[in-house]
Amino acid sequence: SVPVLQEVGPTMVGDEHSDPHLMSILGATKRSTLGNNFCEYYVNDAPRVVLDKLESLGYRVVSMTGVGQTLVWCLHRE
């Protein structure tokens, strides 16, 4: 049998055009991966922790999908 890994993190929370204030609230750091010409924001929190923080800020999950081994959430704030 193949063991199922249940590790989490880091969680990608935005791209280089994301709101810097929101990224600061989430505790995200901006990184650029070797070979990419763009930056992304990451946090060390598990996705459920990030979603809880965003919910407290008024964001709601609109949809969720899986892409390979990656989960993608789409959120909206009223």
N, C-alpha and C positions, 0 to 999 in steps of 0.2 A: 504494500500500500504506500501511497505518497502522502507525507504529512502536509497538512494545510497550515500555512503560516498565518498567524493572526496579528502580525506586527502592524503598527500604524505610524504614520509620520515619515518625513515631514509632510504637511498638508499645503498644497499650493492654493493661495487665496486671491491672487490677482496678477495682472500683468503690469507692464511699465506705465500704462495709462490710468491705472487705478487711483482712486482718491487717497492721497498720502495721509490725510487725517484719519480715515477709516483704517488704513493699513497700520497706523500707529496705535489705534485703539485695540486692534487685534494682536498687536505685538509682533507684526510681520517684519521680516528683513528682506531687502531687495538683493537678488542674486542674478548673475549671468553665468550660464553654463558654457564651458569651452566649446567653441564652434557655433554658438548661437549669436545673432546680432541683436538680441533683445533681452530684457530683464524680466524676472518674475518675482513675486512676493511669496515667501514661505513662512509658516509658523511650525513650531514643534508639537503643537497640540493635535490631538486626534480630531477627525472631522466632526464628531458629535459635539465636542467642546466648542469648536468654531461656530457650528450651527446654533448652539445655545447662545453664544455671545451675539451673533447676528440677530437672533430672534429678540433678544433684549433691546436691540437697537431699532426694532420695527420691521425687520426683514422677514419675509415669509417664503417658504419653498414653493416654487411654481411647478417644477418638474425635476426629475432625476433620471439619469440613464447610465449605463455602463459602457465603457469603451475599452475593450481588452480587459486589463486588470485595474483600470482606472474608473472611479466613479465621478460623475459630473453633476453638480446641482445648479439649477437656475433659480435665482432668488429675485424678489421684487419688494420694494419698500413703498408703502402708501404715502 
